[in-house]
Amino acid sequence: MNSMNFSEPAEPRPHRGAPSPAWDDPRLVAACLNGDADAWAALISKYQRMIYSVPLRYGAQPHDAADIFQQVCVELFSRLADVRKVESLRSWLLTVASHQSLRWKQLRLRNDQPIDTSEDDHAPIEIPDAAPLASEQMVQIEREQAVRESVDRLSNRCAKIISMLFYSDEPLPYAEVASRLGLATGSIGFIRGRCIERLRKLLAEAGFA
């Protein structure tokens, strides 16, 4: 029978060893600038879902979103040393991704604009302009990223519980979660509450109360 273990470490997982997406940005950036290839991989992994989500919000298809993602990564690689406030790297990347996506949207509108040959050849052709995402959408994207980062800072058990209960296409029943984690079914609700409270505190620390 599974033991009833309700204890849950209050502190996040230790960030020792190889670079990890759970590292904070100053530490990751310092390692990147020192030429640590694992740190670059961790930094890209940390922000890949956020970056990729921006062109999708602009209506890009997956292959176009992938191209924009690569462009943002290239800009990150070439300009990382010039980022003045490393603590604001998330916002900087969001801005770069938005600019690249808006440029893609404008080019697509121009390329898709039909030419009306019945009009005067010298008449200007009006091209519809692409609008940037609303500030509310940008805040939502950044909040989603903050949630992902906060989940990465949870203990392994909390991260797994949050993933299975909230990130699965169909949330798993408590009995299945308990079976996968080797816990008693009756303990899942209590541990879930502790994990959510820890997540709320981390989000509040990140400015997303």
N, C-alpha and C positions, 0 to 999 in steps of 0.2 A: 504494500500500500504506500502511496506517495505521502511523504511527510508534509505537515502544514508549516511551511516556512514563509512567514510574512515579511521577513527582513528585506530591506532594499537599501543599498548604499546611497547616502545623500549626495555624494560627490560624483561627478562624471567619470567616465573611464579614463585611466591614466593615459597620457599621450606620449609614451616613451617609444623608443625603437624607430622603425622606418617612418618616413613622412606619411601622414594620413590626412584625409579630408577633414577629420575631426580637429586637426591643429588649427589654431587661430591664424588669421591672415598675416600678421607681422612675422610670425615664425615661419610660415610657409614661404612668404616672399623672400625672407632673408636666405632661406635654403636654396630657393630658385636662383637668386642672384649669385650664390656661391657655386652655381653649376650643378646642383643636385638634380639629376634627371628624375628620380623618384618624387621629389618635391613638385616638379612641373606636372608630373602625371597626377599627383594628389590634388594640385590646385585646379587642374582642368576637370578632374572627376567631381570636385566639390561644386563647381559652378556649371557643369555641362547642361543639367536639366533646366536651370534658369535661363541660360543663354539660348538654348534651343527653343524654349517656350515663347520667346519674344517674336521671332519671325512667324511662328504659327499664329500668334494673335493678329498679325498683319495680313493673314490669309495665305501665307506661303505653303506650298506643298512640301512634303518631307524632304525631297531632294534639294529644293531651294533652301529650306531651313538648314540642311546639312552644310550647304555651301556658305551660308551666312555664318553659321557656327565656326567654320574654319577661318573665315575672314576675321572674326572677333578674336579667335585664338592667336592668329598671326599678329594682330594689333597688340594683344596682351603681351606676346613674346617680345615684340620690338619696343614697347613703351613702358614695360614694367618698372624699369629703373627710374623713369621720370614721374611715376605716380607720387604725388606729394604727400597725400594722406592715405597710408596703407589701410588704416582702419575703415576708410570709405571705399575700399576696392569693390565691394558688392555693388554699390551705387554707380561707380565708374563703369563697371562691366555692363550694367543694365543700360546706362546711357549709350555706350558704344554699340551694344546690340540693337538698341532702338534706332540709332542713326543709320546703321548698316541696313536694317530692315526697311526703314523709311526710304532710303536710296533705292533699294530693290523694288519697292512698291511704285515709286515714281517712274523708274525705268520700264517696269511692266506696263503701267498705264500708257506711257508714250508708245511703246511697241505695239500695244493692242489697239491703239486709237485708229479707227477706220478713216480713210481719206475720202472725202466727198468730192468727186470729180465734177459734179454739176455746178459747183461754186466757182467763183473767180479764182484762177490759178494763183493770183497774187494776194488773195485774202488770207489773213493769218488763221492758222488752225488752232483752236482752243483745246488745250490738253487739260483734262481734269487733274487737280492736284491731290496728292495723297496727304491725309491728315495724320499727325502723330497720335499715338495712343493717349487716351485720356489719363489724367493724373491718377484717377482712382484705379485704373487698370495697372499702372506702373507700381502703385503701392501694393496692390494685390500680388503681383509677381514677386516683389521684394519680400512680402510677408510669407509667401509660400517657400521662398528660399530660406528665410529665417527659421521656419518650422523644420525644414530638412536639416539645417545645421544644428538646431537644438536637439533633434532626435539623435543625431550623430554623437552628441555629447552625453546622452543618457547611458546608463549601464547597459551591458549587452542584453540582459534579460528584459529591461524596460523597452529597449529599442525593438526587440523581437515582438514583444506583446503589442506595442503600438502599431508595428507593421502588420501583424496578423489581424488585428481588430479594426484598423482604420485604412490601411493601404491595399488590402486585398480587394479584388473585384467583387468578391462576396465575402464579407467578414466571417471569420471562422467562429463556430460555436465555442463556448468556454471549454467544453469537454475536449475538443480537438486541440485547442491551445494548451490546455493542461497536459495532454498526452505528449505533445511535441516538446514541451519544456520539462517534462518529468515532475510536474507539480500536481497537487490535489485540485480537483475541479473547483471546490469551494474557496480556494485561495485566490483565484484569478480576479474576481471582482475587487477584492481588497487591494491586490497588487496593482491592478489597472488604475484605481483611484490614486494610489501613491505615485505612479508613473506620470499620470496626467498632471498632478499637482507640481511635480518636478519640472515637467515640460512648460507649464505656465510660468514658473519662476525664471526659467532660462529665457523664455520669450520676453518677459518683462525686463530682464537684464539687457536684452537686445533692442529694447525700445518698442516692443510690440506687445503691450499689456493686453 
